[in-house]
Amino acid sequence: MNVLIFSPKYFFTTLIELEPYLKFNLKEYLPGLNKENTSHDIVIIHKDFLDNKDQIKILIYNNPIVILASDENIKLANYDSVLKLPASLNEINSIVELLATKKIFNKNSSISIKKEYVLDKNEKKLIKNNNFIILTEKEVQLLELFLNSSKPITKQKILLSVWNYSKDADTHTVETHIYRLRKKINDKFFDTSFISNDKDGYYL
């Protein structure tokens, strides 16, 4: 995990002295080195650099996690967290680890579908532009199953994967759930071809 430090030299030097005990890699912001400045997971910005225009370039690149280091009481505003100075080694490690874990969790929970949609597994939402529909747990599982397959999925495989039914089970569970999901999507997004099917099964 790489943490880019955007701060006065003395602050970076202090962190460098602690580097053997930190649970992340330190990188100093260096004007003019674009590649170095964009290869990071988290940015720590010292309050003394808030007026620096280069800050904007860092904040908008790749949507990084931004931590503000300050000895003053500052509201979060556009920052993910505030590191209150002076800070202990444990406080520095904890805040970085917590936010990094949260970022990984959020990344894994949002899945792109058909370029236009996003499946938010945490919120159980299917999102397109600024609109969304709420999904049931089974509907989320259905969409994940379709996404993980490069070919149509049979009714029997869906039953086994999502509902743990026997392959020989005679039920309209799959048809009913897919019908309801198609209707929700069409009612909100006017998309009649989101879930397709042929003689081999269902697919996105």
C-alpha positions in Angstrom: 0.0 0.0 0.0 1.5 3.3 -1.1 0.7 6.6 0.8 1.6 9.8 -0.9 2.6 12.6 1.5 1.8 16.2 0.4 3.4 18.2 3.2 6.3 20.4 4.3 9.7 18.7 4.3 9.9 18.5 8.1 6.6 16.5 8.3 7.7 14.0 5.6 11.2 13.7 7.3 9.5 12.8 10.6 7.4 10.1 8.9 10.5 8.7 7.2 12.1 8.2 10.6 9.1 6.1 11.6 9.0 4.2 8.3 10.4 0.9 9.7 7.4 0.8 12.1 4.7 1.9 9.6 2.4 -0.6 7.8 2.6 1.2 4.5 5.0 2.6 2.0 5.8 6.3 2.0 6.1 8.5 -1.1 6.8 12.2 -1.1 5.0 14.5 -3.5 7.5 15.8 -6.0 6.4 18.5 -8.4 6.9 17.5 -12.1 7.0 13.8 -11.5 3.5 12.9 -12.7 4.0 9.1 -12.7 5.4 9.1 -9.2 2.7 11.4 -7.9 -0.2 9.3 -9.2 1.0 5.8 -8.1 -0.6 5.8 -4.7 -3.6 4.4 -2.8 -3.9 7.1 -0.1 -2.9 10.8 0.1 -2.0 12.5 3.4 -2.2 16.3 3.0 -0.7 18.5 5.7 -2.9 21.6 6.5 0.0 23.9 5.5 -0.4 22.7 1.9 -4.2 23.3 1.6 -3.7 26.5 -0.5 -1.3 24.8 -2.9 -3.0 24.5 -6.3 -1.2 21.2 -7.1 -3.5 19.7 -4.4 -6.4 19.7 -6.9 -4.4 17.5 -9.3 -3.9 14.9 -6.6 -7.4 14.9 -5.3 -9.1 14.3 -8.7 -6.7 11.5 -9.9 -8.1 8.0 -9.5 -10.3 9.0 -6.6 -7.8 8.3 -3.9 -8.5 8.2 -0.1 -7.5 11.6 1.3 -6.4 12.2 4.9 -5.9 15.7 6.3 -3.1 16.0 8.9 -3.8 19.0 11.1 -3.2 20.3 14.6 -6.5 22.2 14.4 -10.1 21.0 14.7 -11.1 20.8 11.1 -14.4 19.3 9.7 -14.0 16.5 7.3 -15.5 18.4 4.3 -13.8 16.8 1.2 -11.6 14.5 3.2 -12.1 10.9 4.2 -10.6 11.4 7.6 -8.5 13.8 9.7 -5.3 12.8 11.4 -5.0 15.0 14.5 -1.5 16.2 15.2 0.6 15.3 17.0 -0.3 11.7 16.3 1.2 8.5 17.7 2.6 5.7 15.6 -0.5 3.5 16.4 -2.9 6.3 15.4 -1.1 6.8 12.0 -1.1 3.1 11.3 -4.7 2.6 12.4 -6.2 5.4 10.4 -4.4 4.3 7.2 -5.3 0.6 7.7 -9.0 1.4 8.4 -9.5 3.6 5.4 -7.6 1.2 3.1 -9.8 -1.7 4.2 -12.9 0.4 3.6 -11.7 1.3 0.1 -11.1 -2.4 -0.8 -14.5 -3.3 0.6 -16.2 -0.6 -1.4 -14.3 -1.5 -4.5 -15.2 -5.2 -4.3 -18.9 -4.3 -3.6 -19.4 -2.2 -6.8 -19.5 -4.2 -10.0 -20.0 -2.7 -13.5 -22.6 -4.4 -15.7 -23.0 -3.8 -19.4 -21.1 -0.5 -19.1 -24.2 1.4 -18.2 -25.1 -0.2 -14.9 -23.4 -0.6 -11.5 -24.4 -3.3 -9.0 -23.8 -2.1 -5.5 -23.8 -5.3 -3.4 -23.6 -3.4 -0.1 -26.7 -1.3 -0.7 -28.4 -4.0 -2.8 -28.9 -1.5 -5.6 -28.8 -1.7 -9.4 -27.8 1.8 -10.5 -27.9 3.6 -13.9 -26.9 7.2 -14.1 -28.7 8.8 -11.1 -31.5 6.2 -10.9 -31.6 2.9 -9.0 -33.7 0.0 -8.0 -33.6 -1.9 -4.8 -32.7 -5.6 -5.2 -33.4 -8.6 -3.0 -30.6 -10.8 -1.8 -31.6 -13.5 -4.3 -31.7 -10.9 -7.2 -28.1 -9.9 -6.3 -27.0 -13.5 -6.3 -28.7 -14.0 -9.7 -26.9 -11.1 -11.2 -23.6 -12.2 -9.8 -24.1 -15.7 -11.2 -24.8 -14.3 -14.7 -21.8 -12.0 -14.4 -19.5 -14.9 -13.6 -20.5 -16.9 -16.6 -19.5 -16.3 -20.2 -22.3 -18.5 -21.5 -26.1 -19.0 -20.9 -26.9 -20.6 -17.5 -29.6 -23.3 -17.4 -32.5 -23.2 -15.0 -31.2 -26.3 -13.2 -27.8 -24.6 -12.6 -29.5 -21.5 -11.3 -31.6 -23.5 -8.9 -28.6 -25.3 -7.6 -26.4 -22.2 -7.3 -28.8 -19.7 -5.9 -31.4 -21.8 -4.1 -29.5 -25.1 -3.5 -32.3 -27.1 -5.0 -31.8 -30.5 -6.5 -31.2 -30.6 -10.3 -34.4 -32.6 -10.6 -36.6 -30.1 -8.7 -39.7 -29.1 -10.6 -40.4 -25.5 -9.7 -41.1 -22.1 -11.3 -38.8 -20.3 -8.9 -36.3 -19.2 -11.5 -38.9 -18.0 -14.0 -40.8 -16.1 -11.3 -37.7 -14.3 -9.9 -36.4 -13.5 -13.4 -39.8 -12.2 -14.5 -40.0 -9.9 -11.4 -36.4 -8.7 -11.9 -37.0 -8.0 -15.5 -40.1 -6.0 -14.7 -38.3 -3.9 -12.0 -35.6 -3.1 -14.5 -37.9 -2.3 -17.3 -40.2 -0.2 -15.1 -37.3 2.0 -13.9 -34.8 1.9 -16.8 -37.1 1.0 -19.8 -34.7 -1.8 -20.6 -36.4 -4.9 -22.0 -33.2 -6.8 -22.9 -31.2 -6.6 -19.6 -31.7 -10.4 -19.0 -31.9 -12.5 -22.2 -32.6 -16.2 -22.6 -32.4 -18.8 -25.3 -32.6 -22.6 -25.6 -29.4 -22.9 -23.5 -30.5 -20.7 -20.6 -30.4 -17.2 -19.2 -27.6 -14.6 -19.7 -26.9 -10.9 -19.5 
